Amino acid sequence: MAALLKIPGIKNAAAFHLQRWEQVCADPSLQRLPDRIETNRYGHIVMMPPPGFIHSNYQLEIGHLLKTLMNGGRAVTECAVLTSDGVKGVDAAWVSEGRVKRGLKGDVLTIAPEICVEVVSPGNTRQEMEGKRELYFAAGAEEVWFCDQKGALHFFLKGGEETAAKASALCPSMPRRVKV
């Protein structure tokens, strides 16, 4: 047990995760993989299959709507965001230019976009999605949206209730259902 006590700890979690993400992105063997990659709180690689066709369509449509309906920022998909549980890939997001200037380190946002959107896949669990919502809010998101498998959007607002709001506060003209 004494040997375990000599193992270095993580002193600066953000620096650790950013350094680990650089290593992951620079690894040629990982660059060739078709899978999506994230990291967890220990810096371990988490691999997922690429999104399915319908999932990708929802991502693109939500990104298009955000780009059309919002001003002063950018709509992005597959956005790398630093969280307390490693670097996560947000399916779609809207981020202000100011937040990009303050938070972009390399190719990772160290502050979550104002709006983070996750498209729910058949394999996702409620606990997983609630965990992502908590991570994105803790990383600075103002809203977290979920798009279910039928295209219905569920809007969660920072500081709001655990139940979905009727509409987005930042993008009130966003439809409640996305058609693909």
Backbone bond lengths (Angstrom), bond angles and torsions (degrees), N, CA, C in turn:
res aa  C-N    CA-C-N  psi(-1)  N-CA   C-N-CA  omega(-1)  CA-C   N-CA-C  phi
1 M - - - 1.453 - - 1.519 111.10 -
2 A 1.313 117.74 -30.41 1.464 120.65 -179.28 1.525 110.88 -60.58
3 A 1.330 117.39 -34.77 1.468 120.43 179.86 1.529 110.73 -64.34
4 L 1.319 117.51 -35.55 1.453 120.42 177.87 1.523 111.86 -61.43
5 L 1.292 117.56 -34.90 1.456 120.82 -177.67 1.523 112.13 -68.81
6 K 1.327 117.86 -17.61 1.461 121.07 178.76 1.524 112.84 -89.51
7 I 1.321 117.57 -0.50 1.463 121.53 177.35 1.521 108.02 -73.94
8 P 1.332 117.11 128.96 1.476 117.68 -178.58 1.523 111.28 -66.79
9 G 1.313 114.96 146.88 1.459 120.89 176.44 1.518 110.44 -94.20
10 I 1.309 115.58 175.12 1.460 121.25 176.28 1.523 106.96 -91.16
11 K 1.326 116.38 113.35 1.466 120.26 -177.47 1.516 111.57 -86.59
12 N 1.327 116.86 -37.36 1.460 121.43 -179.10 1.524 106.94 -128.86
13 A 1.320 116.27 98.37 1.469 120.84 -173.95 1.522 112.10 -59.59
14 A 1.334 117.52 -42.53 1.474 119.76 -178.73 1.528 110.61 -61.46
15 A 1.335 116.72 -46.77 1.469 120.16 179.96 1.530 110.25 -63.07
16 F 1.327 116.47 -41.20 1.463 120.78 178.42 1.525 111.06 -59.21
17 H 1.340 116.90 -49.00 1.467 120.28 -177.18 1.525 111.68 -67.07
18 L 1.318 117.69 -38.29 1.471 120.09 178.17 1.523 110.77 -66.26
19 Q 1.331 117.48 -42.46 1.460 120.82 177.74 1.529 110.59 -63.84
20 R 1.318 116.44 -43.42 1.465 120.15 179.82 1.525 110.46 -63.69
21 W 1.343 117.32 -39.82 1.461 120.96 179.73 1.529 110.50 -64.11
22 E 1.331 117.65 -39.46 1.467 120.98 176.06 1.521 110.56 -59.82
23 Q 1.332 116.54 -42.90 1.463 120.74 178.63 1.525 111.14 -62.25
24 V 1.312 115.98 -44.81 1.465 120.62 -179.76 1.526 110.08 -61.67
25 C 1.331 116.90 -47.14 1.465 120.70 -177.90 1.526 112.73 -67.45
26 A 1.326 117.34 -27.25 1.463 120.97 -178.66 1.529 113.00 -85.12
27 D 1.310 118.26 -10.98 1.459 122.19 -176.64 1.527 110.32 -75.21
28 P 1.343 117.94 112.24 1.477 120.28 -177.25 1.527 113.59 -59.64
29 S 1.328 117.59 -33.13 1.467 118.85 -179.21 1.525 111.05 -68.87
30 L 1.322 117.64 -31.28 1.465 120.76 178.05 1.526 111.32 -78.61
31 Q 1.316 117.73 -30.24 1.469 121.56 179.92 1.522 111.74 -63.73
32 R 1.315 117.26 -27.84 1.470 121.18 -177.79 1.527 113.45 -83.64
33 L 1.315 117.08 -9.99 1.458 119.92 -176.79 1.524 111.19 -75.70
34 P 1.325 117.46 142.16 1.465 119.97 177.86 1.530 112.31 -79.75
35 D 1.325 116.61 -8.84 1.459 120.81 -175.20 1.518 112.42 -77.60
36 R 1.321 115.29 158.96 1.464 122.08 170.26 1.519 107.11 -84.21
37 I 1.314 115.78 142.14 1.455 120.24 -177.28 1.523 109.28 -125.63
38 E 1.324 114.52 137.40 1.460 122.78 170.74 1.524 105.83 -132.52
39 T 1.334 116.12 174.90 1.456 119.34 172.17 1.521 108.63 -122.52
40 N 1.326 115.59 160.08 1.462 119.19 177.26 1.524 109.68 -107.98
41 R 1.300 117.14 -174.85 1.474 122.02 -174.12 1.520 113.50 -61.68
42 Y 1.323 117.53 -18.60 1.460 121.28 179.46 1.531 112.02 -97.50
43 G 1.322 117.01 0.45 1.457 120.70 -177.90 1.520 112.84 85.57
44 H 1.327 116.99 4.46 1.463 120.46 178.61 1.522 109.91 -74.37
45 I 1.300 115.58 149.01 1.456 121.79 179.73 1.528 109.77 -80.69
46 V 1.313 116.05 132.80 1.456 123.09 174.84 1.524 106.21 -114.84
47 M 1.328 116.43 120.10 1.464 120.48 -177.89 1.517 110.31 -109.07
48 M 1.334 114.26 140.88 1.453 121.37 177.90 1.521 108.14 -133.70
49 P 1.312 117.59 150.96 1.468 118.02 175.96 1.527 109.51 -65.21
50 P 1.325 116.76 156.11 1.466 118.26 177.27 1.519 109.79 -61.22
51 P 1.334 116.61 153.98 1.463 118.91 -179.38 1.526 111.20 -61.43
52 G 1.316 115.06 149.25 1.456 120.25 176.89 1.525 111.62 -72.97
53 F 1.302 115.68 174.30 1.465 122.67 -175.74 1.526 111.88 -59.42
54 I 1.322 117.97 -48.72 1.463 121.14 -177.95 1.533 110.20 -67.30
55 H 1.319 116.43 -42.45 1.461 121.96 176.89 1.539 109.57 -55.14
56 S 1.318 116.37 -48.57 1.477 121.35 179.83 1.524 111.33 -62.16
57 N 1.318 116.51 -38.49 1.468 119.81 178.14 1.526 111.08 -62.78
58 Y 1.325 116.74 -43.08 1.469 119.96 177.53 1.533 110.73 -62.84
59 Q 1.326 116.95 -43.30 1.466 120.28 177.89 1.531 110.53 -56.49
60 L 1.307 115.92 -49.69 1.459 120.72 -177.64 1.520 111.45 -63.58
61 E 1.313 117.65 -44.24 1.466 121.02 -178.29 1.526 111.31 -66.03
62 I 1.328 116.76 -41.99 1.461 119.69 177.64 1.526 110.11 -64.54
63 G 1.321 116.89 -43.04 1.461 120.03 176.60 1.519 112.17 -60.12
64 H 1.330 116.43 -41.97 1.467 120.86 178.16 1.532 110.99 -63.01
65 L 1.325 116.70 -44.87 1.463 120.10 178.95 1.529 111.02 -63.02
66 L 1.328 117.80 -42.54 1.461 120.56 177.82 1.523 111.18 -61.96
67 K 1.317 116.51 -41.89 1.474 120.18 179.18 1.526 110.71 -64.28
68 T 1.310 116.70 -38.27 1.463 121.85 -178.62 1.528 112.56 -74.27
69 L 1.332 116.78 -39.60 1.466 121.16 -170.97 1.531 114.64 -92.26
70 M 1.317 117.91 -18.86 1.464 120.97 -174.92 1.535 110.57 -110.59
71 N 1.325 115.59 152.89 1.458 122.26 178.50 1.524 109.88 -126.22
72 G 1.329 115.67 157.51 1.454 120.74 173.57 1.506 114.99 80.11
73 G 1.313 116.98 17.60 1.457 119.95 -179.65 1.510 111.21 -162.93
74 R 1.310 114.99 -159.92 1.465 121.60 -176.37 1.523 111.14 -131.36
75 A 1.296 115.62 142.47 1.461 121.88 169.74 1.523 106.29 -96.38
76 V 1.321 116.72 131.61 1.461 121.43 -178.18 1.529 109.65 -136.23
77 T 1.317 115.32 159.04 1.459 121.25 172.87 1.523 108.04 -124.18
78 E 1.323 115.91 157.00 1.470 121.98 -179.70 1.521 110.94 48.93
79 C 1.307 116.32 51.63 1.460 123.65 -175.58 1.528 110.54 -87.50
80 A 1.337 116.98 122.67 1.464 121.82 178.18 1.527 109.86 -75.77
81 V 1.339 116.10 122.68 1.463 121.93 -177.01 1.526 109.06 -129.18
82 L 1.328 115.60 131.72 1.450 121.51 176.38 1.529 109.73 -77.10
83 T 1.322 116.15 126.71 1.474 121.52 176.51 1.523 107.98 -127.84
84 S 1.299 116.21 174.67 1.466 120.23 176.19 1.523 111.51 -68.69
85 D 1.318 117.67 -12.48 1.463 122.56 177.95 1.523 111.29 -110.88
86 G 1.328 117.48 32.03 1.456 121.79 177.91 1.515 111.63 96.46
87 V 1.332 115.07 -167.53 1.464 121.49 -179.36 1.522 108.29 -92.17
88 K 1.324 114.99 126.18 1.462 121.85 -178.99 1.523 109.58 -115.96
89 G 1.319 116.10 150.62 1.463 122.20 176.79 1.515 109.84 -100.68
90 V 1.323 116.55 107.03 1.469 121.54 179.07 1.526 107.87 -76.95
91 D 1.332 117.38 131.93 1.465 121.31 -176.06 1.521 112.59 -58.99
92 A 1.307 117.89 -48.01 1.472 122.88 177.73 1.520 106.75 -148.26
93 A 1.328 116.11 152.67 1.462 118.90 -177.60 1.517 110.32 -158.85
94 W 1.331 114.38 161.49 1.462 121.50 168.47 1.515 106.46 -125.98
95 V 1.331 115.79 129.00 1.456 121.49 -177.57 1.524 109.50 -132.90
96 S 1.328 116.25 134.64 1.465 120.87 179.53 1.522 110.27 -71.24
97 E 1.333 116.01 155.75 1.462 120.60 178.39 1.525 110.77 -61.64
98 G 1.341 116.91 -38.06 1.459 120.11 178.37 1.512 112.76 -61.23
99 R 1.314 115.81 -40.01 1.462 120.03 179.71 1.523 110.41 -69.67
100 V 1.331 117.06 -35.54 1.468 119.95 175.94 1.526 109.34 -62.47
101 K 1.330 117.32 -46.61 1.475 120.86 -179.47 1.524 111.82 -61.72
102 R 1.321 117.48 -40.89 1.468 121.42 -178.52 1.519 112.85 -76.96
103 G 1.326 117.04 -34.42 1.458 118.91 -167.18 1.506 118.41 -111.75
104 L 1.322 119.10 -6.76 1.468 119.12 -176.58 1.520 110.14 -81.58
105 K 1.308 116.13 117.27 1.461 123.57 176.92 1.522 106.73 -121.02
106 G 1.326 115.75 108.50 1.459 118.79 -174.23 1.510 108.13 66.76
107 D 1.316 116.60 -116.89 1.460 121.46 -179.54 1.528 111.55 -116.62
108 V 1.347 116.47 19.65 1.458 121.97 -176.78 1.527 109.64 -123.05
109 L 1.322 116.29 135.08 1.461 119.68 172.18 1.529 108.21 -83.15
110 T 1.335 116.30 124.57 1.465 120.42 179.13 1.524 111.36 -89.37
111 I 1.313 116.94 -6.69 1.459 124.21 171.62 1.528 104.98 -122.83
112 A 1.300 117.31 130.40 1.471 119.39 -178.42 1.524 110.61 -62.49
113 P 1.326 117.65 148.63 1.464 120.38 172.51 1.531 110.13 -57.41
114 E 1.310 116.17 155.68 1.460 120.09 178.28 1.516 111.08 -57.46
115 I 1.338 116.94 -41.58 1.471 121.83 178.50 1.522 108.27 -118.10
116 C 1.319 117.08 120.92 1.465 123.10 175.52 1.522 107.83 -114.36
117 V 1.316 116.87 129.75 1.465 121.55 -177.26 1.522 109.80 -121.62
118 E 1.305 115.81 129.51 1.459 121.71 174.16 1.519 108.79 -115.16
119 V 1.324 115.44 130.69 1.462 121.41 173.59 1.520 106.21 -91.44
120 V 1.315 116.65 122.15 1.462 121.52 -176.01 1.529 109.37 -75.62
121 S 1.318 115.25 127.68 1.461 122.04 177.91 1.522 109.32 -98.35
122 P 1.326 117.64 160.91 1.469 119.79 -179.39 1.523 113.30 -56.44
123 G 1.316 118.73 -31.29 1.457 121.92 -177.67 1.518 115.15 -84.55
124 N 1.324 118.24 -6.29 1.464 120.53 -179.15 1.528 110.65 -73.40
125 T 1.329 116.01 147.72 1.457 121.51 175.77 1.528 108.89 -109.41
126 R 1.310 115.72 161.88 1.469 121.24 176.75 1.528 109.86 -57.96
127 Q 1.337 116.88 -43.93 1.463 120.71 -178.62 1.536 110.87 -61.53
128 E 1.314 116.27 -40.96 1.463 120.80 179.18 1.528 110.88 -62.40
129 M 1.318 116.94 -45.95 1.465 120.65 -177.77 1.533 110.87 -69.59
130 E 1.333 117.44 -40.04 1.464 119.76 176.15 1.524 110.42 -63.43
131 G 1.332 116.32 -36.25 1.460 120.79 176.72 1.518 112.10 -64.28
132 K 1.336 116.37 -41.80 1.468 119.56 177.49 1.527 110.57 -64.13
133 R 1.314 115.95 -41.63 1.467 119.52 178.87 1.529 109.97 -58.57
134 E 1.316 116.87 -46.81 1.464 121.11 179.23 1.529 111.56 -62.10
135 L 1.331 116.86 -42.96 1.470 120.96 179.50 1.522 111.35 -61.59
136 Y 1.327 116.98 -46.00 1.467 120.07 -177.43 1.525 111.58 -67.63
137 F 1.327 117.44 -39.90 1.467 119.62 176.08 1.537 110.09 -63.39
138 A 1.322 117.22 -44.65 1.468 120.50 179.75 1.532 111.35 -63.07
139 A 1.334 117.26 -28.83 1.470 121.69 179.67 1.523 112.35 -84.38
140 G 1.345 117.76 -2.64 1.458 120.56 174.44 1.507 116.51 115.89
141 A 1.326 119.50 1.04 1.467 120.49 178.56 1.526 110.32 -62.87
142 E 1.320 115.98 145.68 1.464 121.73 174.90 1.528 110.94 -91.95
143 E 1.337 115.05 -31.41 1.466 120.90 179.02 1.517 109.00 -141.30
144 V 1.311 115.88 144.51 1.462 122.67 172.29 1.515 106.56 -126.30
145 W 1.323 114.85 125.92 1.460 120.07 -179.39 1.521 108.43 -113.93
146 F 1.323 115.74 147.16 1.455 122.06 170.91 1.516 108.02 -118.32
147 C 1.310 115.61 135.38 1.463 122.10 174.01 1.523 106.42 -107.87
148 D 1.328 116.64 117.19 1.462 118.54 -178.23 1.529 110.25 -80.38
149 Q 1.307 116.59 179.01 1.461 121.80 -173.88 1.521 113.95 -70.29
150 K 1.332 117.08 -8.04 1.464 121.04 175.96 1.520 111.45 -106.08
151 G 1.342 116.60 4.39 1.462 120.70 177.20 1.515 115.31 91.38
152 A 1.328 118.20 1.75 1.470 120.19 178.16 1.524 109.10 -74.86
153 L 1.328 115.35 133.79 1.454 121.00 177.67 1.528 110.03 -95.77
154 H 1.320 115.41 137.79 1.462 122.79 178.71 1.525 106.04 -120.60
155 F 1.325 117.24 117.85 1.461 123.64 -172.25 1.531 110.50 -100.90
156 F 1.317 116.80 123.60 1.457 122.10 175.53 1.521 107.69 -116.11
157 L 1.323 116.09 130.19 1.455 122.37 -175.94 1.524 109.65 -108.39
158 K 1.328 116.37 141.24 1.461 120.61 -179.71 1.525 109.59 -58.04
159 G 1.312 115.48 133.76 1.453 120.15 -179.66 1.514 113.61 77.43
160 G 1.339 116.23 -0.84 1.458 120.34 -179.42 1.517 111.83 -84.53
161 E 1.296 113.60 -174.50 1.456 119.54 179.19 1.521 110.48 -73.05
162 E 1.305 115.35 169.71 1.459 121.35 178.03 1.529 111.84 -72.39
163 T 1.331 116.64 -14.71 1.462 120.26 177.84 1.523 108.62 -92.12
164 A 1.303 115.24 155.90 1.463 120.50 -177.30 1.526 111.10 -68.47
165 A 1.332 114.89 146.72 1.462 121.82 174.57 1.527 108.48 -79.38
166 K 1.314 116.46 165.08 1.470 120.33 179.87 1.514 112.22 -74.23
167 A 1.353 116.60 -24.81 1.459 120.49 -178.31 1.515 109.11 -157.12
168 S 1.299 115.17 167.04 1.460 121.60 174.39 1.526 109.40 -75.86
169 A 1.325 117.07 138.65 1.464 120.87 174.56 1.527 110.42 -78.83
170 L 1.333 117.52 -33.97 1.466 121.53 -178.21 1.524 112.94 -82.03
171 C 1.314 116.42 -28.65 1.471 121.83 -178.83 1.530 108.71 -135.55
172 P 1.353 116.38 69.63 1.469 119.66 -174.04 1.527 114.45 -63.00
173 S 1.332 117.85 -19.83 1.466 119.52 179.67 1.532 113.16 -87.36
174 M 1.336 117.20 2.74 1.473 120.36 176.69 1.522 108.13 -66.63
175 P 1.331 117.47 127.82 1.471 119.09 178.83 1.529 110.25 -65.01
176 R 1.308 115.11 157.54 1.466 120.40 179.90 1.524 112.01 -81.60
177 R 1.324 116.22 -12.20 1.458 120.81 179.09 1.523 108.43 -136.36
178 V 1.324 115.45 135.25 1.457 122.29 178.43 1.520 107.83 -101.21
179 K 1.317 115.94 133.23 1.475 120.49 178.70 1.524 108.88 -107.39
180 V 1.336 114.54 133.96 1.460 119.71 176.16 1.504 110.40 -126.70
